Amino acid sequence: MRNSTIRQKFGECPLCGNGRQVALTKGLCTTHYWLGVRMKSVNKVASREDQADDEDVATLKKDLDLIFSRWLRQ
């Protein structure tokens, strides 16, 4: 932001609590801001994995039902 007319906000990060004036992004220092972004991503991936496990069980049930039906007919 060297030649930009946009002014960056400075202040204390509420999570650091060290009293230093640092550049803020959405009210947090860059370290805590990006940590929050990463944690949101991790939670999103974890929720997708949970949904994938449920789908896998349903798929297995369908497959086993098909196999058992064929075995029973024979």
N, C-alpha and C positions, 0 to 999 in steps of 0.2 A: 504494500500500500504506500509505496514511496512517493509517487506523484499523484496520488488520489486526493480528491476533495472530500471523500468520506472520512469522518473522524472515528477512530476506534475508541470504544469505551474502556476506561480503566477503573479499577476498584479492587476491593478485597473479595477473594473467592470465599463464599460461606463454608465450603467444605474443607479448605486448607486451614483457615483460622490462624495463619501466621502473621497477619497484619500487613503484609506487603501489598503494594499497589501493582497489579498485573493487568494485562490486556484481558478483557472479558468477552466471552462468546455465550450469549443467552444467559448471562449472569454467572457463568462459571469460568475458571481458568481453562486453558486449552487442554491440560491433562485430564481434568475431571469431565470436561465436555465430551472428549473423545472416548473416555472410559464409559460414559453413559450411552453413547451411540453404539459402542461395541456390545455392551450388555443387552441392549434392545435387540441387536442382531442375534445374539446367542439365544435369547428367550424365544425369538421367532423361529429359529431353526429347531429348538427343542420342542416347541409346540407342533411343528410339522412332523417331527419324528414320532411324537405321541399319536398323531392322527394316522401315520403310516402303519404303526403297529396294530391299530384297530382294524384297518383295512386288510392287513395281512391275515388276521384271524378270520375275518369274514370270507376272504378268498380261500383259505384253507378249508373252512367248513363246506363251502360249495364244492371244492375239489373232492373232499372225502365223501360227501354225499353222493356225488357222481360215481365214484369208484365203488362204494358200498352197494349202490343200486345195481350196477353191472354185475358185481359178485353175487348178489342175491338172486338175480335173474338166471344166472348160470346154474 
